[in-house]
């Protein structure tokens, strides 16, 4: 918000860009600015509304599921519960895209019963409201601070709110194929569910890593577990990055076999931009454990039931951002949380930096002292893929399986 000023006629003027990432100059430069003025009566009202308005932007990183939640729906949930408890309001949104409205229409309707106003299309149209609030309240990355909300809301309350929207009562009677992908026919947009830099984005060529389908360490006799009735086995969701740039599990098929050998029913979950949130919620909410490499897909951990098991695979150099984004989420959601921090021998960065630059692999904190720049983000989040040590990940999965059995026995 710019400082308030007065001109000769005592008209107050304030300017606001209603998007929460105020520290990112590049991102905020793409957000439409709104001007508030007081003084003489404005233009004639073409449309009168009885309900108040809540105005915000969905520009910035729209399309990345993490940012859609972290920069949009979490702040919206906080704002509504802080400023509009049991009150009607109209959502007035800037930078809307049709596919975004289609994807989140049910969630938007859970907030407000009124049609959304796409303010960017309201050219030469004057809307009048009894009251207008601009901007959303944010408590930081994936966070709801109960001390800062009048009714002490938490991230579990947000999970419950999602459940009221997406749980259609079929959660306990639905089965899934072992590789779950969304229906691609509804929308034409391709997925780019990769974590975006928290610093200023720049245009740089994306570096592709050629997958090498060789396990770093092979356990003996990788054979899938004999198929039992799925309801008797804990379900593990393995979040896959698929065709994303960076942080691919190169030996994903072998990891799946290890988990099945232990006793899990494994579902490969590869989210896309047009993934059905009803289907995703139903599948994850009825599962007992989830595992995946740090990335936007892990935002779906919000769909897990409290006390479910959640394993985040942390790439080299991503320890801090992994904890901020999903470690805290797991703790606040009361999930049974484990971090699997990969070793240097499990990282594809060994090929490029193993001999010539040990700082990249062995002391990323020193490299990041001056900040999380685009160049550093590209190294650790785009150039790096993962070849998991199967014997090591087996120990984590065996531990998770025992806990998942206990959870399943109690919660179904």
Buried (B, 14 or more C-beta within 10 A) or exposed (E): EEEEEEEEEEEEBBBBBBBBBEEBEEBBEEBBEBEEEEEEEEEEEEEEBEBBBBBBBBBBBBBBBBBBBBBBBBBBBBBBBBBBEEEEBBBBBBBBBEBBBEBBEEBBBBBBEBEBBBBEEEEEEEBBBEEBBBBBBBBEBBBBBEEEBEEEBBBBBBBEBBBEBBBEEEBEEEEBEEEBBBEEEEBEBEBBBBBBBBBEBEEEEEEEBEBEEEBBBEBEEBEEBEEEEEEEBBBBBBBBBBEBBBBBBBBBEBBBBBBBBBBBBBBBBBBBBBBBBBBBBBBBBBBBBBBBBBBBBBBBBBBBBBBBBBBBBBBBBBBBBBBBBBBBBBEBBBBBBBBBEBEBEBBBBBEBBBEEEEEBBEEBEEBBEEEBBBEBBBBBBBBBBBBBBBBBBBEBBBBBBBBBBBBBEEEE
